[in-house]
Amino acid sequence: MSVLETTLLRLEERLAALRLDAHRIGDTLNVSHGQGPMAHKANIDPAELVARLQGEPGGAHQRLIAGFASGVLHVLLEPARSKADAWTFVESAGGITPNIEADTFILGATAASGEAPWVRPFIDDLVVSYIVHLDRGLRVLSEPQAQHWAVSADRITAGARSLLFHKTRASKPTAHVGCRYVQALSHGDGYDAARALVFADAFYTEIGDECRFALPSQDLFLFVLHGGTDQVNELRLAAAQAYAAAEYPLSPRLFTFDLGKPVAAACDEFEQ
């Protein structure tokens, strides 16, 4: 079976899991969300995804396909007759939320909308996307719309962090299942990994230099407050297990904070 055929099959499966209707037309997929006149449809050409997968080990394919599908989904969650593409920054700012995605999100969103999404780099091949919450549905902030706003990138990202900060500050971490040291934030709203962007500020009285965290999926933020061997090893194992079990895994590695900014932890912390 060719890489294209395998990719189309796996992409169809992932889109179906996201409750999108997908039908093959040649080497493309017609994908739709919703019904009737409000249904949002797009014809998806996976050629760029296929090219990306050909340069990656097989173990990375699931997360890269899932990232592409997430881009398609978020574009189609905007109602077909939405006028939000014309909203100003002021109209949009109160509903912007950041999220962390595999960078193939860019390919999926572009394939579905014809416009590149406005993203910021995170770590490795992860990026931060920006989602505008509408009265009904969502809108992926696009590169053209962000440029049209004529405001700085810092102003956009600060506005997005503000909404997530307040939601995160009200959170109560819980002990991760089966763990002695590892704690978790898991609201199930799809933005738990993105809480890494505001976690150090939201819990500044508890977070110190030894804090380590992991982002195995969008719905799970794992952390330990102290960087001792037992704590770090338990976090590393919990992250690896959650990453392996996730339908859309993000990263199995560990991170820490540098002046409140997420950065990769030292490589030797992956060792037993």
Protein Blocks (a to p, Z undefined) as FASTA:
>chain_A
ZZklmmmmmmmmmmmmnopacddehjbccddedehjlbccddddfklmmmmmmmpcfklm
mmmmmmmmmmmmmmmmpcfkbcklmpcfklmmmmgccddddfklmmmmmmmnopacdddd
fehjbccddddddfbocddddfklmmmnopafklmmmmmmmmmmmmmmmpccdddehiak
lccddehnopmmmmmmmmmmmmmmmpcfklccddfbfkbccddfbfcfklmmmmmmmmmm
mmmmpmbdcbfcdcddeehiacdddfklmpZZ
